[in-house]
Amino acid sequence: MSTPLTRLKTSADRFAFGPRAMLLVMLLGFFGCLPAVAGAAVVTAEVDRDRVVEGETVTLVFQTDDPQQSLETDLGPLSPAFQVIDQRSETQMSIVNGRQSARVRSLVTLEPLQTGKLTIPSFSFRGGSRTAPIPLTVEPAPTPAPGELPPVFIEVEVDPQEGPYYVHAQLSLKVRIFYKQNMTEAAINPPEPEDASVTLIDELPYQADRNGERYRVLERRYAVFPERSGMLTIPPLQLTGKLIERAADRLWQPSVTGRRIRVESEPLNLDINPRPPEFTGDVWLPARDIQLSQQITDGVSVTVGEPVTRTITVAAVGLEENMLEEPQWPELENARIYPDQPQKFSRDDGQWILGQRDYRYAVVPDAPGELVLPAISLTWWDTVNHRQRVAMLPEHRVTVLPSTLGQQAAPPAGAETGPGVEASQPGAGSDTRLWQGISAALFALWIVTLITLLRRGRPAPGEEAAADPGAGSGRRKLAAIRKACEGNDARAAHASLGRWVRHHGPGAAGGSLMTLARRADAPALREAIRALDAVAYGDDKDGGWNGGALWREFSAWRKAGEPMVGDAKPADAELDLYAAAR
C-alpha cells in the first residue's frame, strides 16, 4: 500500500527524468524524419509533345524541386524504340518573398525509331522516386505523291558519263545535294571507293529546278583516280540532317521543331580498263591533254665550256604532278648535261586536276662547232579520243665558238722540235709558267660563272608560286579573308578561306575546308570554322556572325606554324545547309 510520501517521491523521479526523455524523443523524431525528408524529393517526367511525325525528335524532361536530388538514371530501357540524340541539364533558381526555390531539369532528346503508339517507360531515381510511363504517338512520315520528288535527295554524276575508263586516269565525280527546306545538323560522308584515291576539288552552291519545283543545291566536285583495273564501286553517300520548318502562325521566328532525315544515293559501278595493248609508250600516261614547252637561254652562239640552259615544261590535264614522267634525252656528243632539281605542282580548274613539272638542264659543249639540243618526245594516251598521242619538242641548234682560254702560240716555222730538243728561245720557260697561271685563274673564273648560271636557272623564293596563278596569290587570298572577316561577310569569308585551303593550306587538310575544321590543332579555330560553315549557306541578315573572332584564331594558328592533328584519312565531311544557298 503506497503512502502519500511514496506517491510524491515517484512523481518527483518521473519529473527528474522527464527532460532526458523529452530529448530522446526529439532526437528519435529528427532521425526518424530523415528518410521521410529524403523521400520527399519527387522526380517527374514529361515530353514536349505527345504526337510527332516519323523522323522528328521529342524532348523528354526529368524535373525536381530538390537541388540535392540526382537526376542520373539508366536510359537503357529506351532502346530499341528510341535513340538518344542529346542530353543536357539545367538549374533554375528563384526568390519569391524572400524564399529561395530551385528547379533542376534534365533534358533528353530522343528520336523514335518506330511508328505507331509507343510508350516511354518509367525511370527510377536515387531516393526511391519513380516516374510514370508516358504514351507517345509517332505518325508515318509523309510520302511524295506519284511523280513528286522528296524534299531532300542526292544526285551522283561521273564525267565522262560513258566509258571506257582507264586505270590511273582521273574521273570527275559530282555530288549534288538537293533540298527545299532549311536544313541543319547536316553531314554527308565523302566518297570512299576501294582501290582509288579521292580529292575534293571544289564546292559550289546554287539553285535549280526539278519537276517544276525550286531546289537549293550544294554541289561537291571530286577527283577520283582508280588505282586498279576492274570493277570500281563508289558506295552510296549517306546524308543525315534535320529539316527546319517555319510555323505557319509565327511570322518572325522559325519553329524549333524539325524532322530528322536520312537519305542516300545509289551506288555507282564503273568498269576500269587496264593499259590498252596498242599503247607503245614506256610509261603509262593517261590524260585528257599533255603539252610540252621549252625555254632556252638567249643567244645564238656560245663558247666552249659556256652552258646553255634548257627548261622543259610538262603540263597535263587529268594527272597529278607526281604521275608525270621526265622526258628522255638521246645521247649527246661533245656535250655534258647537268640536270637541276625538277619543280612540280598541281592545281585545278574547278573540275580537272592540272599537273605540271618543270625540268631544267645545263648543257655544256666540249668542242666548237654546232650544239644540237635534240628533239624531245613524250608518248601519252588520250582519254577523250581513246588513242595514243605523242607530244613533241623541236630540236634547237646553237653555234659553239672556240674558247680563247688556255691557248698557246704555235711554234715559228722552221723551228725544230723533237725528243731531246729544247726550245732555245729566250724566256720560253717563264712565258709558259705565266700562261699556265693565267689559264688556271681563268678556269677558276669559268667554274664560278657556271655555278652562278646554274643557280640563276633555279627559281627564287616565290617564283615557283608565281608560275601557278592559283598558288601565287597567297597574300591576296589572305587579304580577301581578312577583309571579309572584318566586314562580317560570312559568304565571302567562306569562299576566300576555301580557296586559300585548296591552294596554300597544309597538305594534311587535303584541300578541304571542313577537313581543316576537323584536323587543325587549334580547338578555337575549329569551332570558328564550323560556325562560319553554319551561316555561310544561310540567310545571315541579322549580321550575327563574328568574323573578327575567326580572323584572330586563323592568324594565331598560322603564326604557330599551321599545326595539324589526326590521321590522313578524312572522316565524314560535315556541312550545314541551314537557310538559303548563296
Number of C-alpha atoms within 10 A of each C-alpha: 4 6 7 9 9 11 10 11 11 12 11 12 10 12 11 11 10 12 11 11 11 11 11 12 11 12 11 11 11 11 11 11 12 11 11 11 11 16 14 14 20 17 25 17 20 18 19 10 12 12 16 20 19 21 22 21 23 23 19 19 18 20 21 20 19 16 16 11 19 16 18 12 10 10 13 11 12 17 12 10 15 21 16 16 12 11 13 10 13 10 13 11 11 10 9 7 5 7 7 9 13 14 14 20 21 19 18 19 17 20 21 24 14 16 17 14 11 15 14 19 13 14 21 15 17 15 17 12 16 15 16 14 13 15 14 19 18 19 16 13 14 9 9 10 8 6 7 12 13 14 14 21 17 20 14 18 13 17 12 14 11 8 14 13 23 25 21 26 26 27 23 21 24 18 21 21 20 23 22 18 19 20 24 20 15 20 18 20 17 21 22 17 16 13 14 17 16 19 17 20 23 20 18 14 16 14 15 11 11 10 8 8 11 13 20 24 25 21 19 19 21 26 25 25 21 25 16 16 17 16 13 18 16 19 17 19 19 17 20 17 22 23 24 19 15 16 13 8 8 9 9 8 9 12 14 9 16 20 18 20 18 15 15 17 17 13 11 14 11 17 15 20 18 13 15 13 6 8 16 12 14 9 14 19 26 29 22 19 18 25 15 17 14 14 11 15 12 8 9 10 16 21 19 21 23 21 24 22 22 19 18 21 21 22 22 25 22 27 26 25 20 12 15 20 13 14 15 9 12 10 10 14 11 14 17 16 16 12 15 16 10 15 15 18 17 20 20 18 11 15 19 22 25 20 22 24 22 19 18 23 21 22 20 21 27 19 17 16 17 15 23 15 19 15 12 16 15 21 20 23 25 18 21 14 9 16 13 17 16 14 15 14 15 11 10 13 12 17 17 20 17 14 15 10 16 14 10 11 5 6 10 7 6 6 9 10 10 8 5 5 8 10 13 9 7 8 9 12 11 10 12 12 11 11 15 15 13 14 16 13 13 14 15 12 11 15 13 11 14 17 11 11 16 18 12 11 16 15 13 10 8 10 11 16 18 14 12 15 11 19 21 17 16 18 11 12 21 17 13 18 27 22 18 22 24 16 15 19 19 27 21 17 25 20 17 21 22 22 23 24 20 22 22 17 20 17 14 19 21 20 22 24 25 23 21 24 22 24 20 21 17 19 12 16 23 21 15 21 20 18 17 22 23 22 22 26 24 21 15 17 7 6 13 10 20 17 23 16 15 25 21 15 19 22 15 14 18 11 10 11 9 15 14 17 13 12 9 12 10 19 15 15 17 20 21 22 28 23 20 22 21 15
